[in-house]
Amino acid sequence: MNDHDRRARLREIDTDLRALRAEQVAPMEGAGDSGDEGQNLHEREELAGQIEGLEAERQRLADALDGREQT
């Protein structure tokens, strides 16, 4: 992957992160049934995992670009 591709992927990741963060579901409050609460927790954990993965990829790409720009 060249630097141009890395920068393009960083832009895609930033867009995806904004969208995923906007989709984040707040924890359920009040009297909901356990099935709904379980689904809510599952959705929050799934989104958190996707965000974590994209953030890690973003950091790797940024580090790779920083290393090239400093040399």
PyMOL commands that set and color helices and strands:
alter all, ss='L'
color gray80, all
select helices_A, chain A and resi 3-23+34-70
alter helices_A, ss='H'
color red, helices_A
deselect
rebuild
show_as cartoon
